[in-house]
Each structure stands twice: as C-alpha cells, then as structure tokens.
Amino acid sequence: MAVTQSGRHATHEVQNQVPPLAGYDVADDPALLGALRREGCAWAESELHELGVLAGTAATQELARLANVNKPILRTHDARGNRIDEVDFHPSWHQLMTTAVSHGLHAAPWADKTPTAHVARAAKFLVWTQAEGGHGCPVSMTYACVPALRHSPDLAARYEPLLTSASYDPGLRPPEGKAGLLAGMAMTEKQGGSDVRANTTTAVPAGDDSYLLTGHKWFCSAPMCDLFLVLAQAPEGLTCFLLPRVLPDGSRNAMYIQRLKDKLGNCSNASAEVEYDAAVAWPVGEPGRGVPTIINMVSATRLDCVLGSAAAIRQAAVIAARYAGLRHAFGAPLIDHPAMTGVIADLTVESEAATTLAIRLAGAADRAARGDAAEAALLRVALPAAKYWICKRTPMISAEALECLGGNGYVEDYSPMPRLLRDSPLNSIWEGSGNVTALDVLRALTRAPACADALLAEIDLAASDRRAAAAAASLRATLKEAQGPDGERHVRRLAGQITVTLQASLLARHAPAAIWDAFSSSRLGAAATAPGSPTSPGTPFGSLPDGLDLAAIVARSAVTSR
Ligand SMILES: Cc1cc2nc3c(=O)[nH]c(=O)nc-3n(C[C@H](O)[C@H](O)[C@H](O)COP(=O)(O)OP(=O)(O)OC[C@H]3O[C@@H](n4cnc5c(N)ncnc54)[C@H](O)[C@@H]3O)c2cc1C
C-alpha cells in the first residue's frame, strides 16, 4: 500500500531554535582561570583546557545522556542463586570514570608533592563535573577518604598507593591485586544521618586486628567501590572502620546490597541500602573516636560539594546566556531585552562569586594539607559556611537558568538543564544538610577562636574598599551576637553572611569592576535584605539595581563553540 507523503509547508521550517551547545571549552571560564592563577596554579591550565574541551564535546554529552538513561542495575544473585551483590553500569559510565580517574580527579593529589596539586585537582573537578555530575560521587569519596585513612598508617600504606593510582579498574576482586581502587562511605542509617552518634551498627572484635560489623546503612552511594569507611558502635564507642567489598582471600565480604534507591537527581550513579552480617572491617584511627576520624573525609567531600555546586551554577549561567543570545522574541535576541539582560547578569554574578570562593577554599585545603594552621582554621569555618550558602542557592539558580530557555528548558533532549535542576539540591543535603552545616559554622567559631581570627584576617585584606570594609564591620557585629544565647537560631544567617562577606572580600580585590559593582550593590548592606535583592529571602534572581555595566557582566558567561 502506498504511503501518502504530506506536502511541505512553511511551518515545517525549523526557525529560532537554538543549536546544541557543543564543541566548546568548559574551562574557558574567566573567574576560574583567574582564581587558578592567583593560587599559583597556572601550570595546570593546559590540562584543564584539555579536559574542558573534552567535557564540551558532543561525544561526551552523549556519554552523559547514555549514563543517565541506562540506570545501574542491581544483581543480588547469579543465575544459580548465589548471592553476588553486583551492580551493572552502562559502558558510558565506565568511560566517564576512566577520564576522571586518568586525569587524577580522585585521590591522585595525595600522592603528588607539587604545591597546589589539590587546587589543580579542584579546578579539574569543577570543569569535568560539568560533563556529568553523577560519576563525581565515587570520585569525590575516593579523594576524601585518604586524609581519614591516614589515621591508620598501616592501612594507608596498604591502600593509598592504589587509591591514588591513575588506573580505573572496575570489578569485584581483592583490592590488593587491582590496578586502582575506589572508596565510598557509609554513615547514614534508617533512624538518622545527621546524628551519627545514634548509629546502631555494631562492631565486635574478631580476635585479630579486625572487627565484625553487623547492621544496616540506609544510604551507601556507589556501592561498587572497593573500600568503604563505615561508622559502627564498637565496645570502645563509635568507631570508623575500613570495610573491603572483597576480602584478601578473594571471598566476598558480608556486605549485602538490599536495594538501589529510586531517587531524584542523576540516574547514572547508584545509591544503595546495605546490610552487614558480620562483615570484616579494620578500625581506622583510635577506636571510640569515629567522628573525629571520619570528619576528615566529610570535610574533603564538603569541598567537592562547593566545587560541584559552583560548577552547576557556571554551567547553568553559560547555557542560559548562550540560549538568550541566539533565541529571538519580540524582534530581538532575548538577551537584549532589559529584563532578560538583568537575569543573565545576576546569574553571572552569582557564578563568579561561587567559583572565586570555591577555588580560594581549595587553596586553603591545599595549604592546610601541607601544615598551614591559619589556612586550616579559615577552612574549618569558611567551608561549612560556603557549603551551606552556595549549595543551597544552586536549585534556585538552576531553576532560573532553566526558565531562560522557556519550555525548551523542560525538555530532556534539548539541553542538560533538566538533569542539572534535578541534581541541584543534592549537595546541600548530603555531608550535612543545611541546618546541620550552618550549626557546624557556629561550632567552629565557639570551639576554636583561631577560626574567627583567620576568617577576619582574610576578609580584612579588602579593607581599603569602602563597601567591603562596611560588610566586614557588619560581620564583626554578627560574630559577636552569634556567641549569645540565641546563636543557634540564627546559624543560617551567620553562615550566609560569612559566605557573602568572604565573597565580597575576594571580588573587591580580584573581580572586574562590573562584577564587583553588581555584587556589592545587590548583595551587601541594606541592599542585601531590601525587597527584590537577590539575597533577600524569597526573592528570585534578576533584580539588579540601575547603573551597572550589564553588557560587561553578561560577556563573562559567553563561550565560543568551535
Ligand atoms: C542521593 C544521596 C546519596 C547519599 N549517599 C550517602 C552515602 O554514600 N553515605 C552516607 O553515609 N550517606 C549518604 N547520604 C545520606 C545523607 O548524607 C543524609 O541524608 C544526610 O546526612 C541527612 O541525614 P538524614 O537523611 O538522616 O536526615 P536527618 O538527620 O533526619 O535530618 C532531617 C532534617 O533535619 C535537619 N536537622 C538535623 N539535625 C538538626 C538540628 N540539630 N537542628 C536543626 N535541624 C536539624 C537536617 O538539616 C535536615 O534538613 C546520601 C543522601 C542522598 C540524598
């Protein structure tokens, strides 16, 4: 039977649709490159651009899509009924992981004596995570486990060389025989994640140097990792343990994956519920001091939460700016309509502030790891503050950027915006949800006076700027109030103000005048709480005041497709 071909109509012409953003260098980011150079890390730029170009290719975007439409599959048993607890990932996931590990985004800097190796890694993570966010989870956890593992030098000597290796070697085999290892963490239980001291998983001494762990973990992401840092109640108290998936003799450890979470956010990574039934594990650090030990891992993953959210904000601003530049409405490109110029400019200002602070914190982490006490004190207070503020603002920014694409923003195969929005709340939740992270800021300030000193010393570096100096004075008053009886009730305001004042100090010194003018006139002082201000509670973005050089601001979010 003949098929009737409908005739061509003018309406079949596709007009005013924006081509996919591909073939660009994700590392072509002036705020990131400026911050990198300030940290003395210009040596890393060529590799950063290499990774940036790769992240911006259509081929990598296709890998990201495939990894997210082909969800990991849990296989609890083999065909003969034997328990195997394997998770199958799509080949695209393994390709993304191979790139991340071969570029040292996981634990590699811990084996690198080059000063600023951690900063270089942070910048690469910020760039590559814009390719796909989900696989950043095991990469981050592997990075973060090393400082905790070093509390047990014997375990570190055994596993650190493999954790820092540039080989991605998936599959369940004895860790000692693999070319490279990945590590995860399991703290959260059914009854609670923030209050880990309420953990019920037990650890019984096995008679040698190991313990046997029995209990459940309600969230255990990337369950195909080789090693896990796990909290459990030992006779000495809550203790951090290293638990391998496969024991040195090749047998599977008694860690059973009960199910994978059907979760919001990326679909590429697996998050599992796991059960231990006398699983073998070795104590890390002093038994009974589990929290102080694992806090090293928590701190390093918090840095990646900030970097990941800064990356998401940058990606959202870039996609929105490009779309608004190419899409026309009412006779002009969207970006030329004043209301849209204001939105893109506001997103750009937020992105610059987030990236600038994220890399400054990576510099502090690098110097702290090399023994700089003042930088360690700055990081102790500034990192939870930044995690609270930057991660919490990411969903609002992603939603605003998505809306710049109108209905197209909602469509899965049009751009990565839907994926970006779905993933955007995660960094605020894990490794300390908003309140818990903000409370940690107060804890740092009350327990260690060096934290406030280091924070104010950094902020005062911009004291010659009138607006930055006024913000610093206001923060000093808030810091005094924070020590009062109602301190806990105001921790969100405290964490937010610390972050914005730190961002102000950095932008006053280092950002182009257009960015600093916009930031200071919209996010500091009375402007910060005035109705319509971007930092006023509940106000959407895109309400910058008059008199700013919006064209110069918006240009910072422009990228060039090759
Ligand atoms: C996708 C995903 C992956 C994850 N992967 C892992 C993993 O690999 N390993 C792991 O261990 N965990 C993981 N988690 C768990 C995560 O770290 C926890 O969900 C988080 O720490 C919060 O714990 P909870 O869910 O038990 O919430 P709760 O502790 O019950 O907290 C609920 C709410 O109460 C607030 N709250 C808690 N205490 C206070 C207080 N004192 N004052 C005021 N407010 C408070 C919190 O901020 C939060 O908003 C993952 C979570 C998600 C969503």
The ligand as a Gaussian input file, in Angstrom:
#p B3LYP/6-31G(d) Opt

LIG

0 1
 C       21.492000      10.809000      46.789000
 C       22.031000      10.648000      48.169000
 C       23.188000       9.923000      48.358000
 C       23.691000       9.725000      49.638000
 N       24.815000       8.972000      49.798000
 C       25.273000       8.713000      51.053000
 C       26.404000       7.865000      51.254000
 O       27.039000       7.410000      50.307000
 N       26.788000       7.604000      52.517000
 C       26.133000       8.112000      53.601000
 O       26.534000       7.845000      54.724000
 N       25.049000       8.919000      53.445000
 C       24.618000       9.224000      52.197000
 N       23.510000      10.010000      52.025000
 C       22.766000      10.427000      53.199000
 C       22.942000      11.883000      53.568000
 O       24.260000      12.166000      53.960000
 C       21.910000      12.174000      54.665000
 O       20.636000      12.081000      54.061000
 C       22.093000      13.494000      55.318000
 O       23.276000      13.499000      56.082000
 C       20.911000      13.857000      56.258000
 O       20.607000      12.802000      57.107000
 P       19.092000      12.247000      57.214000
 O       18.618000      11.993000      55.831000
 O       19.042000      11.135000      58.154000
 O       18.284000      13.480000      57.748000
 P       18.049000      13.894000      59.284000
 O       19.336000      13.757000      60.024000
 O       16.868000      13.202000      59.800000
 O       17.727000      15.439000      59.103000
 C       16.482000      15.875000      58.540000
 C       16.487000      17.395000      58.505000
 O       16.627000      17.888000      59.840000
 C       17.666000      18.828000      59.917000
 N       18.329000      18.708000      61.225000
 C       19.006000      17.647000      61.721000
 N       19.515000      17.947000      62.925000
 C       19.137000      19.211000      63.220000
 C       19.359000      20.095000      64.323000
 N       20.109000      19.724000      65.371000
 N       18.824000      21.333000      64.276000
 C       18.083000      21.732000      63.230000
 N       17.860000      20.952000      62.146000
 C       18.374000      19.708000      62.136000
 C       18.597000      18.495000      58.764000
 O       19.328000      19.657000      58.325000
 C       17.604000      18.011000      57.716000
 O       17.123000      19.112000      56.994000
 C       23.019000      10.266000      50.746000
 C       21.858000      11.030000      50.556000
 C       21.380000      11.213000      49.282000
 C       20.137000      12.027000      49.090000

